[in-house]
Amino acid sequence: MQDVDLNLLTALDVLLAECSVTRAAHRLGLSPSAMSRTLSRLRLATGDQLLVLAGRTLVPTPYAEQIAEHIHELARNARAALQPADNTLDIATLARTFTIRANDSFVELVGPSLMAAITQSAPHVVVRFVSKPDKDARPLREGAIDLEIGVLGTAAPELKTRMLFRDRFVGVCRLGHPLLTRVTAKRYVGYSHVVVSRKQDFSGPVDDALEQLGLRRNIAIVVTTYANAMQIARHSDVLGLVPRSAIDGSFRGNSLRDHPACMGLEVFELPVKTSDITVSAIWHPRLHADPAHRWLRDVIFGICAAPNYDIPDQ
């Protein structure tokens, strides 16, 4: 393809359609002399005369007649490919599967509202949630997932992000747990703990705060989901540590004990100060302008911006 000027494709298409240098020049906004020079270049490039005089008019050569339809299709496709993208989107007919990587608490928090939005406006859309074993950016870069939800922790500078909401950790224990009579840091570490971890790192912000006091938790069991941690805490004296969104979120204003996830559980404030958790949506710039992906992001942004998802202080 060296030294090939693709502008010649459009010029040849018009010349073969008009069989006139003057009319082709008018359609392309060129002077007749410039159009004549373009025809000379086309003859040199193809090795064929393409258009020859027959009396006072130009007629196509057999080769020109042979390629005319193909040239017209190529020119039309080239124009279509190089025009601005059509960003119109009919949500009602959109048929697409979106893969979102998120932890179980986000799925429980947002899943029902997201399902309601999809059912109402995009009945042919499928959302597939997958587990979040790490913060590796490769699935986003390679297109294995469309969107990631969680705490920022990747070194991929090109990724797009937007904060969804702020969360914080709280403690959970069974109803009537002895700790509840007086929650202090020293009494808190006196009980065994269940930890949620995707990797081998069993410590977190609460452990850093306890370390400042010379205290350390006794980790008795490690699980992969917050639902598992709450189930274990519900039926033992083990203490759990979960995000507030895992038990509250859309149930703001109701008694926590009325929420099925909290049946048999008490929620208590931690005896040490921990930083808030910033939960964000993360996506690759490849999909930033995609109308369907933008629609999905807007739906999730809208759900998480609702007052019910502003995790309250207790």
DRENDO-1510 file (C-alpha; in Angstrom, 1 decimal, always signed):
<recs>
REC; n; res; u; v; w
REC; 1; MET; +0.0; +0.0; +0.0 .
REC; 2; GLN; +3.0; +2.3; -0.3 .
REC; 3; ASP; +2.3; +5.6; -2.1 .
REC; 4; VAL; -1.4; +4.8; -2.4 .
REC; 5; ASP; -3.7; +7.9; -2.0 .
REC; 6; LEU; -7.1; +6.7; -0.8 .
REC; 7; ASN; -8.6; +9.9; -2.0 .
REC; 8; LEU; -8.2; +8.5; -5.5 .
REC; 9; LEU; -10.8; +5.9; -4.6 .
REC; 10; THR; -13.5; +8.5; -4.2 .
REC; 11; ALA; -12.3; +10.3; -7.3 .
REC; 12; LEU; -12.4; +7.1; -9.4 .
REC; 13; ASP; -15.9; +6.3; -8.1 .
REC; 14; VAL; -17.2; +9.7; -9.2 .
REC; 15; LEU; -15.4; +9.6; -12.6 .
REC; 16; LEU; -16.9; +6.2; -13.4 .
REC; 17; ALA; -20.3; +7.4; -12.4 .
REC; 18; GLU; -20.2; +10.6; -14.4 .
REC; 19; CYS; -18.0; +9.7; -17.3 .
REC; 20; SER; -17.1; +13.3; -17.4 .
REC; 21; VAL; -14.1; +15.2; -16.0 .
REC; 22; THR; -16.1; +18.4; -15.7 .
REC; 23; ARG; -19.1; +16.9; -13.9 .
REC; 24; ALA; -16.8; +14.8; -11.6 .
REC; 25; ALA; -14.9; +18.0; -10.8 .
REC; 26; HIS; -18.1; +19.8; -9.9 .
REC; 27; ARG; -19.3; +17.0; -7.5 .
REC; 28; LEU; -15.9; +16.9; -5.7 .
REC; 29; GLY; -15.4; +20.7; -5.6 .
REC; 30; LEU; -12.4; +20.7; -7.8 .
REC; 31; SER; -11.4; +22.5; -10.9 .
REC; 32; PRO; -11.5; +20.6; -14.2 .
REC; 33; SER; -7.7; +20.8; -14.5 .
REC; 34; ALA; -7.3; +19.3; -11.0 .
REC; 35; MET; -9.7; +16.6; -11.9 .
REC; 36; SER; -7.9; +15.9; -15.1 .
REC; 37; ARG; -4.6; +15.5; -13.2 .
REC; 38; THR; -6.4; +13.1; -10.8 .
REC; 39; LEU; -7.5; +11.0; -13.8 .
REC; 40; SER; -3.9; +10.9; -15.0 .
REC; 41; ARG; -2.8; +9.7; -11.6 .
REC; 42; LEU; -5.5; +7.0; -11.6 .
REC; 43; ARG; -4.4; +5.8; -15.1 .
REC; 44; LEU; -0.8; +5.6; -13.8 .
REC; 45; ALA; -1.9; +3.7; -10.6 .
REC; 46; THR; -4.1; +1.2; -12.4 .
REC; 47; GLY; -2.2; +0.8; -15.7 .
REC; 48; ASP; -5.4; +1.4; -17.6 .
REC; 49; GLN; -6.9; +4.3; -19.4 .
REC; 50; LEU; -10.1; +3.9; -17.5 .
REC; 51; LEU; -12.0; +6.6; -19.6 .
REC; 52; VAL; -11.4; +7.2; -23.3 .
REC; 53; LEU; -12.8; +9.6; -25.8 .
REC; 54; ALA; -15.6; +8.4; -28.1 .
REC; 55; GLY; -16.4; +11.4; -30.1 .
REC; 56; ARG; -17.0; +14.3; -27.7 .
REC; 57; THR; -17.7; +12.1; -24.7 .
REC; 58; LEU; -15.8; +9.8; -22.4 .
REC; 59; VAL; -16.6; +6.1; -22.2 .
REC; 60; PRO; -15.2; +3.5; -19.7 .
REC; 61; THR; -12.8; +0.9; -20.8 .
REC; 62; PRO; -13.7; -2.8; -20.3 .
REC; 63; TYR; -11.5; -2.8; -17.2 .
REC; 64; ALA; -13.3; +0.3; -15.8 .
REC; 65; GLU; -16.7; -1.4; -16.4 .
REC; 66; GLN; -15.4; -4.5; -14.6 .
REC; 67; ILE; -14.3; -2.6; -11.5 .
REC; 68; ALA; -17.0; +0.1; -11.3 .
REC; 69; GLU; -19.4; -1.6; -8.9 .
REC; 70; HIS; -16.6; -2.8; -6.7 .
REC; 71; ILE; -15.0; +0.7; -6.6 .
REC; 72; HIS; -18.4; +2.2; -5.7 .
REC; 73; GLU; -18.9; -0.3; -2.8 .
REC; 74; LEU; -15.3; +0.4; -1.5 .
REC; 75; ALA; -15.8; +4.2; -1.6 .
REC; 76; ARG; -19.2; +3.9; +0.2 .
REC; 77; ASN; -17.7; +1.7; +2.9 .
REC; 78; ALA; -14.7; +4.0; +3.3 .
REC; 79; ARG; -16.9; +7.0; +3.8 .
REC; 80; ALA; -19.1; +5.2; +6.3 .
REC; 81; ALA; -16.0; +4.0; +8.3 .
REC; 82; LEU; -14.5; +7.5; +8.4 .
REC; 83; GLN; -17.6; +9.4; +9.5 .
REC; 84; PRO; -18.3; +10.3; +13.1 .
REC; 85; ALA; -19.7; +7.3; +15.1 .
REC; 86; ASP; -23.4; +7.0; +15.3 .
REC; 87; ASN; -24.1; +7.3; +19.1 .
REC; 88; THR; -27.8; +6.8; +18.9 .
REC; 89; LEU; -29.0; +3.9; +21.0 .
REC; 90; ASP; -32.3; +2.1; +21.3 .
REC; 91; ILE; -32.2; +0.7; +24.8 .
REC; 92; ALA; -35.4; -1.2; +24.3 .
REC; 93; THR; -33.9; -3.3; +21.6 .
REC; 94; LEU; -30.3; -3.5; +22.9 .
REC; 95; ALA; -29.2; -7.1; +23.2 .
REC; 96; ARG; -25.9; -7.2; +25.0 .
REC; 97; THR; -24.2; -9.0; +27.9 .
REC; 98; PHE; -22.2; -6.8; +30.4 .
REC; 99; THR; -19.7; -8.4; +32.7 .
REC; 100; ILE; -19.2; -6.6; +36.0 .
REC; 101; ARG; -16.5; -7.5; +38.5 .
REC; 102; ALA; -17.7; -6.7; +42.1 .
REC; 103; ASN; -17.8; -8.2; +45.6 .
REC; 104; ASP; -20.9; -9.8; +47.0 .
REC; 105; SER; -21.9; -6.9; +49.1 .
REC; 106; PHE; -22.2; -4.6; +46.1 .
REC; 107; VAL; -24.2; -7.2; +44.2 .
REC; 108; GLU; -26.6; -7.4; +47.2 .
REC; 109; LEU; -26.8; -3.7; +47.5 .
REC; 110; VAL; -27.3; -2.6; +43.9 .
REC; 111; GLY; -28.4; -5.8; +42.2 .
REC; 112; PRO; -32.2; -5.5; +42.9 .
REC; 113; SER; -32.4; -1.9; +41.7 .
REC; 114; LEU; -30.2; -2.7; +38.7 .
REC; 115; MET; -32.4; -5.6; +37.8 .
REC; 116; ALA; -35.5; -3.4; +38.0 .
REC; 117; ALA; -34.0; -0.8; +35.7 .
REC; 118; ILE; -33.0; -3.4; +33.1 .
REC; 119; THR; -36.4; -5.1; +33.2 .
REC; 120; GLN; -38.2; -1.8; +32.7 .
REC; 121; SER; -36.0; -0.2; +29.9 .
REC; 122; ALA; -33.6; -2.8; +28.5 .
REC; 123; PRO; -35.3; -6.3; +28.6 .
REC; 124; HIS; -32.7; -7.9; +26.3 .
REC; 125; VAL; -29.7; -6.8; +28.3 .
REC; 126; VAL; -27.9; -9.4; +30.5 .
REC; 127; VAL; -25.6; -8.4; +33.4 .
REC; 128; ARG; -23.2; -11.0; +34.5 .
REC; 129; PHE; -21.5; -10.4; +37.9 .
REC; 130; VAL; -18.2; -12.2; +38.4 .
REC; 131; SER; -16.0; -12.5; +41.6 .
REC; 132; LYS; -13.3; -10.0; +42.4 .
REC; 133; PRO; -10.2; -12.0; +43.4 .
REC; 134; ASP; -7.8; -9.1; +43.0 .
REC; 135; LYS; -7.3; -5.6; +41.5 .
REC; 136; ASP; -5.5; -6.7; +38.4 .
REC; 137; ALA; -6.2; -4.3; +35.5 .
REC; 138; ARG; -5.7; -6.9; +32.8 .
REC; 139; PRO; -9.3; -8.1; +32.6 .
REC; 140; LEU; -10.4; -4.4; +31.9 .
REC; 141; ARG; -7.5; -3.9; +29.4 .
REC; 142; GLU; -8.2; -7.2; +27.6 .
REC; 143; GLY; -12.0; -6.7; +27.5 .
REC; 144; ALA; -12.8; -9.7; +29.7 .
REC; 145; ILE; -14.9; -7.5; +32.0 .
REC; 146; ASP; -16.8; -4.3; +31.1 .
REC; 147; LEU; -16.8; -2.6; +34.5 .
REC; 148; GLU; -15.2; -3.1; +37.9 .
REC; 149; ILE; -16.6; -1.9; +41.2 .
REC; 150; GLY; -14.5; -1.5; +44.2 .
REC; 151; VAL; -11.7; +0.4; +46.0 .
REC; 152; LEU; -9.0; +1.8; +43.7 .
REC; 153; GLY; -5.8; -0.1; +43.8 .
REC; 154; THR; -4.5; -0.6; +40.3 .
REC; 155; ALA; -1.4; +1.0; +38.8 .
REC; 156; ALA; -3.1; +1.3; +35.3 .
REC; 157; PRO; -3.1; +5.1; +34.7 .
REC; 158; GLU; -5.3; +5.0; +31.7 .
REC; 159; LEU; -8.4; +3.6; +33.4 .
REC; 160; LYS; -11.5; +5.8; +33.9 .
REC; 161; THR; -13.0; +6.1; +37.4 .
REC; 162; ARG; -15.9; +7.6; +39.2 .
REC; 163; MET; -16.8; +7.5; +42.9 .
REC; 164; LEU; -20.1; +5.8; +43.6 .
REC; 165; PHE; -20.4; +6.1; +47.4 .
REC; 166; ARG; -18.4; +6.1; +50.6 .
REC; 167; ASP; -18.7; +3.2; +53.0 .
REC; 168; ARG; -17.2; +2.3; +56.4 .
REC; 169; PHE; -16.6; -0.8; +58.4 .
REC; 170; VAL; -18.7; -1.9; +61.4 .
REC; 171; GLY; -18.7; -4.9; +63.7 .
REC; 172; VAL; -21.3; -7.6; +63.8 .
REC; 173; CYS; -22.0; -10.2; +66.4 .
REC; 174; ARG; -24.8; -12.5; +67.6 .
REC; 175; LEU; -27.7; -11.1; +69.5 .
REC; 176; GLY; -26.9; -10.9; +73.2 .
REC; 177; HIS; -23.2; -11.1; +72.7 .
REC; 178; PRO; -21.2; -10.3; +76.0 .
REC; 179; LEU; -19.2; -7.6; +74.1 .
REC; 180; LEU; -22.2; -5.4; +73.7 .
REC; 181; THR; -22.4; -4.6; +77.4 .
REC; 182; ARG; -19.3; -2.5; +76.9 .
REC; 183; VAL; -17.4; -2.2; +73.6 .
REC; 184; THR; -13.8; -1.3; +74.2 .
REC; 185; ALA; -10.7; -2.0; +72.1 .
REC; 186; LYS; -9.3; -4.4; +74.8 .
REC; 187; ARG; -12.6; -6.3; +75.1 .
REC; 188; TYR; -12.9; -6.4; +71.3 .
REC; 189; VAL; -9.6; -8.2; +70.8 .
REC; 190; GLY; -10.5; -10.6; +73.6 .
REC; 191; TYR; -12.8; -12.5; +71.2 .
REC; 192; SER; -12.0; -14.5; +68.2 .
REC; 193; HIS; -12.7; -12.9; +64.8 .
REC; 194; VAL; -13.9; -14.0; +61.3 .
REC; 195; VAL; -12.1; -12.2; +58.5 .
REC; 196; VAL; -13.1; -11.8; +54.8 .
REC; 197; SER; -10.1; -12.0; +52.5 .
REC; 198; ARG; -9.6; -12.9; +48.9 .
REC; 199; LYS; -5.9; -13.4; +49.4 .
REC; 200; GLN; -3.5; -14.3; +52.2 .
REC; 201; ASP; -3.6; -10.8; +53.7 .
REC; 202; PHE; -5.8; -11.1; +56.8 .
REC; 203; SER; -5.2; -7.7; +58.3 .
REC; 204; GLY; -6.8; -4.4; +57.4 .
REC; 205; PRO; -7.4; -0.8; +58.7 .
REC; 206; VAL; -8.9; -1.9; +62.0 .
REC; 207; ASP; -5.7; -3.9; +62.7 .
REC; 208; ASP; -3.6; -0.9; +62.0 .
REC; 209; ALA; -5.6; +1.2; +64.4 .
REC; 210; LEU; -5.4; -1.6; +67.1 .
REC; 211; GLU; -1.7; -1.9; +66.6 .
REC; 212; GLN; -1.4; +1.8; +67.6 .
REC; 213; LEU; -2.8; +0.7; +71.0 .
REC; 214; GLY; -0.6; -2.3; +71.2 .
REC; 215; LEU; -3.5; -4.7; +70.6 .
REC; 216; ARG; -4.0; -7.5; +68.0 .
REC; 217; ARG; -7.0; -9.5; +66.9 .
REC; 218; ASN; -7.2; -13.3; +67.2 .
REC; 219; ILE; -8.1; -14.4; +63.6 .
REC; 220; ALA; -10.0; -17.7; +64.0 .
REC; 221; ILE; -11.5; -18.2; +60.6 .
REC; 222; VAL; -11.1; -16.7; +57.1 .
REC; 223; VAL; -13.9; -16.7; +54.5 .
REC; 224; THR; -14.4; -15.2; +51.0 .
REC; 225; THR; -17.7; -13.3; +51.4 .
REC; 226; TYR; -19.3; -11.0; +53.9 .
REC; 227; ALA; -22.4; -13.1; +53.9 .
REC; 228; ASN; -20.3; -16.0; +55.1 .
REC; 229; ALA; -18.8; -13.9; +57.9 .
REC; 230; MET; -22.2; -12.7; +59.1 .
REC; 231; GLN; -23.6; -16.3; +59.1 .
REC; 232; ILE; -20.7; -17.4; +61.2 .
REC; 233; ALA; -21.0; -14.5; +63.6 .
REC; 234; ARG; -24.7; -15.1; +63.9 .
REC; 235; HIS; -24.2; -18.6; +65.3 .
REC; 236; SER; -21.1; -18.2; +67.5 .
REC; 237; ASP; -19.2; -15.8; +69.7 .
REC; 238; VAL; -16.9; -14.9; +66.8 .
REC; 239; LEU; -16.9; -11.2; +65.8 .
REC; 240; GLY; -17.3; -10.1; +62.2 .
REC; 241; LEU; -16.1; -7.0; +60.4 .
REC; 242; VAL; -18.2; -5.9; +57.4 .
REC; 243; PRO; -18.9; -2.8; +55.3 .
REC; 244; ARG; -22.0; -0.9; +56.4 .
REC; 245; SER; -23.4; -1.3; +52.9 .
REC; 246; ALA; -23.4; -5.1; +53.4 .
REC; 247; ILE; -26.2; -4.7; +56.0 .
REC; 248; ASP; -27.8; -1.3; +55.4 .
REC; 249; GLY; -27.6; +0.7; +52.2 .
REC; 250; SER; -31.1; +0.6; +50.6 .
REC; 251; PHE; -32.6; -0.3; +54.0 .
REC; 252; ARG; -31.8; +3.1; +55.5 .
REC; 253; GLY; -34.5; +4.2; +57.8 .
REC; 254; ASN; -35.6; +0.7; +58.7 .
REC; 255; SER; -34.5; -1.2; +61.7 .
REC; 256; LEU; -31.4; -3.3; +60.9 .
REC; 257; ARG; -33.1; -6.2; +62.7 .
REC; 258; ASP; -35.8; -6.1; +60.0 .
REC; 259; HIS; -33.3; -6.8; +57.3 .
REC; 260; PRO; -33.0; -10.6; +56.6 .
REC; 261; ALA; -29.2; -10.4; +56.4 .
REC; 262; CYS; -29.2; -9.0; +60.0 .
REC; 263; MET; -31.6; -11.5; +61.6 .
REC; 264; GLY; -30.0; -12.8; +64.7 .
REC; 265; LEU; -27.2; -10.1; +64.5 .
REC; 266; GLU; -26.3; -7.0; +66.3 .
REC; 267; VAL; -24.3; -4.2; +64.6 .
REC; 268; PHE; -21.9; -2.2; +66.7 .
REC; 269; GLU; -19.5; +0.7; +66.1 .
REC; 270; LEU; -15.8; -0.3; +66.1 .
REC; 271; PRO; -13.9; +0.7; +69.3 .
REC; 272; VAL; -11.2; +2.3; +67.1 .
REC; 273; LYS; -11.3; +4.8; +64.3 .
REC; 274; THR; -10.9; +3.6; +60.7 .
REC; 275; SER; -10.9; +5.5; +57.4 .
REC; 276; ASP; -13.9; +5.6; +55.1 .
REC; 277; ILE; -14.0; +3.2; +52.1 .
REC; 278; THR; -14.4; +4.9; +48.7 .
REC; 279; VAL; -16.2; +2.6; +46.3 .
REC; 280; SER; -15.7; +3.5; +42.7 .
REC; 281; ALA; -16.7; +2.4; +39.2 .
REC; 282; ILE; -13.7; +1.6; +37.0 .
REC; 283; TRP; -13.6; +1.1; +33.2 .
REC; 284; HIS; -11.3; +1.1; +30.3 .
REC; 285; PRO; -11.2; +4.2; +28.0 .
REC; 286; ARG; -11.9; +1.9; +25.1 .
REC; 287; LEU; -15.5; +1.8; +26.3 .
REC; 288; HIS; -15.8; +5.3; +27.5 .
REC; 289; ALA; -17.8; +6.7; +24.5 .
REC; 290; ASP; -19.7; +3.5; +23.8 .
REC; 291; PRO; -23.4; +4.4; +24.0 .
REC; 292; ALA; -24.5; +1.1; +25.6 .
REC; 293; HIS; -21.7; +1.1; +28.2 .
REC; 294; ARG; -22.4; +4.7; +29.0 .
REC; 295; TRP; -26.0; +3.8; +29.6 .
REC; 296; LEU; -25.0; +1.0; +32.0 .
REC; 297; ARG; -22.7; +3.4; +33.9 .
REC; 298; ASP; -25.4; +6.0; +34.1 .
REC; 299; VAL; -27.9; +3.5; +35.5 .
REC; 300; ILE; -25.4; +2.4; +38.2 .
REC; 301; PHE; -24.4; +6.0; +39.0 .
REC; 302; GLY; -28.1; +6.9; +39.4 .
REC; 303; ILE; -28.7; +4.0; +41.8 .
REC; 304; CYS; -25.7; +4.8; +43.9 .
REC; 305; ALA; -26.4; +8.5; +44.0 .
REC; 306; ALA; -29.8; +7.9; +45.5 .
REC; 307; PRO; -30.1; +9.1; +49.2 .
REC; 308; ASN; -30.6; +5.5; +50.3 .
REC; 309; TYR; -27.1; +4.6; +49.3 .
REC; 310; ASP; -25.4; +7.3; +51.3 .
REC; 311; ILE; -24.2; +5.1; +54.1 .
REC; 312; PRO; -25.1; +6.9; +57.3 .
REC; 313; ASP; -23.1; +7.5; +60.4 .
REC; 314; GLN; -24.6; +5.8; +63.4 .
</recs>
